[in-house]
Amino acid sequence: ASVKPSRPSAPQVECNTVTFSAAISACGKGGKWEQALQLFRLMLQSRRQVDTITFSALISACEKDSEWEAAMQLFSKIASEKVESNAITFSAAICACFRGGQWHRALTLCNAMAPSRVQSSTTTFNSTISACEKGSAWEIALQLSKKMAQSSLEMNTITFSAAISACEKGCEWQKALELFSSMAQRKVQLG
């Protein structure tokens, strides 16, 4: 009688928070926000713990496909899942609002960071200023750039470009020139 060699069995890999979050992130990078959301639902159904990384990856997946409403629903779900928001989750939600043309929501999120004890970043300010620029809210974009200038955050080419563009949309050429001059004084390199 011939004996067939046995094949080694495939190792069993348990899906945990890290593997789910990585798969959600991969879906987001591939532009597959709906698949990322399905993985999230599966994660909840299988009673896996969700964390800040999971939510950040999922909100970013929605942001990349301009699904700002889904991103905002997920952002509001963070607290109910007893997960703490951080600068990354706020930034992802603000970027989703920017892509969706929701400057009011982006501004609300930016303003909610300090009361939530989350440190603002250059990225969150730039995304909010860009959302205001896209929404033709030049006065708010200018206020945000001034607030940023008074903080310890670095103002970069993106900051100035978005604020200058917002002033241009508002026909505020003098304010645009003031920003350009401030950019030169700060020695910000042109892109």
Secondary structure, DSSP 8 states (H G I E B T S, - for coil): ----------------HHHHHHHHHHHHHTT-HHHHHHHHHHHHHTT----HHHHHHHHHHHHHTT-HHHHHHHHHHHHHTT----HHHHHHHHHHHHHTT-HHHHHHHHHHTTTTT----HHHHHHHHHHHHHTT-HHHHHHHHHHHHHSSS---HHHHHHHHHHHHHTT-HHHHHHHHHHHHHTT----
